[in-house]
Amino acid sequence: MICGVCIVVAAVIWARHAADAAVREREGPIASDMVESIDRMLDNVVSRQQSALSALPGQRCAPIQQRLTELQTYVQYVRSINLVAKGRLYCSSSMGRIDIPLSVYLPREPSGITIDLIAGTPFQPQAPVMSLYVPTGKVEGLLYVVEVTYLADALAHGVRYEAEQVVLVVPGAPALNDRRALIAADAAAALRGTRASSPRWAFSVVVVAAPAFVAQTHWKYGALAGAAAVLLNLLIGAGYLIAFAPRRLLLSSVRRALRHGQLHVAYQPVVEIATRRIVGVEALIRWTHPRWGSVSPAIFMAEVERSRLLPAVTRFMLQRATAEIVQKTDIRPLRIAINVAPMDLERKDFAADVLAAQRTLPDDIMLILEVTERFLLDKHARNERIFNLLKAHGVRFAIDDFGTQHSNLDLLGRFPFDYVKIDGQFVRQVDREGGELIRAIAAVSKHYGMEVIAEGVETQTQHEALRSLGIPFGQGYFYQRPLPVSQLFADTAPSPINPARTRVTP
């Protein structure tokens, strides 16, 4: 589910970015085309009759007015051409002699060739124009009054290509839109579109795509991303089912086995090595499937311990094992050991389940919980509280399979365990280098008040070696295989009638 949500979120983000990129790809060429068109217009204005016009500023208006008017007819896109001297317009191609400050047409101080957009002129206050100033000397120059009609018509071409707004922006001045209207500079700066700047003139064009095109583009990429997300989630779901379907089927089968009485308990004795009499048993879960036959716990318990089925299985073992030991065997005193998983210690009702089973036992039967080293390594406050609570009610604890993980002898001091079960891999080496290690574990365990149980005893040689090392208790096929409770006998010593019992091969 987390993967699916992440994929959907990623698809939404990708669709938004992809759609925005597609919109920008549409707006960008339109803005560049508009810039190129206006560049050509302004280039045309300043290039036509430039040499003849540049000679006029500074001369008296009356002798040259007719010449100025004649030259203006060759220049496209302009309303008038004005001569400027000492910061004032003094001669116009359309009005003749005038006297108007240059600042009326060009509010900013000119610096080289300068353009500006103004709302109107003294002669046509309501008609916006572009002022284009070209200096021809230190205090002289030409001021072209460019009709914005031509500029707006060029901008309007962009609207035909699914643009909602196309705006000409001149720094420090109002902006011109495609409807021949000036808009405030801050409003133009707030437009969310694609901007293209002129390489030769101080202006830029902003293009904003039409809402219908934006909506259609986002819908298209959203649908594409949605389809891809659904497909990918289906593939992940299929992979999950393929990978975890066997686990789900196995757990379902265990759940049915628990419900239909297919699970039962076998007991492997723990004997006193010196006398070979039974002092305890380890309760081991067994499963007899109607079709598959006997199913090894190694196949299903690892999955059970990682699932929500664990509380029910642990509760079954506690109730069944304690009831059978009380009702079907008369070996006394006796210790009954039941394996619990680290996840058992994390659930709230675990202590209550254990104490309920403990209350069914008489005083001469002791309940022992076997936990792995992983519990010992994961020393959490909650685990420690449960540990101390159960010990206060007479439950004892054993470290199972000691030595198989990241263990060292110092771990034995972390919790006051009652028993240490040495893993069978060390017992198999007891007559070689493993003997000294077992002796060391036994010494440290004794220091902490723990008793040692050697697991996996299979031969007479191992039995004798453990007895010589002073190991008090043993468990393994050499003594007895796991059996139903009715077949447990207090004495596991070999019978003279059946000497083969001195060695039992697994």
PyMOL commands that set and color helices and strands:
alter all, ss='L'
color gray80, all
select helices_A, chain A and resi 2-47+50-54+61-72+102-105+148-159+185-189+211-260+297-304+310-328+344-346+350-358+373-377+381-392+409-413+424-427+434-447+460-468+485-487+499-502
alter helices_A, ss='H'
color red, helices_A
select strands_A, chain A and resi 78-85+88-92+96-101+114-118+129-135+140-147+163-169+175-177+182-183+194-197+204-209+263-272+277-289+293-295+334-339+365-372+396-402+419-422+451-454+473-474
alter strands_A, ss='S'
color yellow, strands_A
deselect
rebuild
show_as cartoon
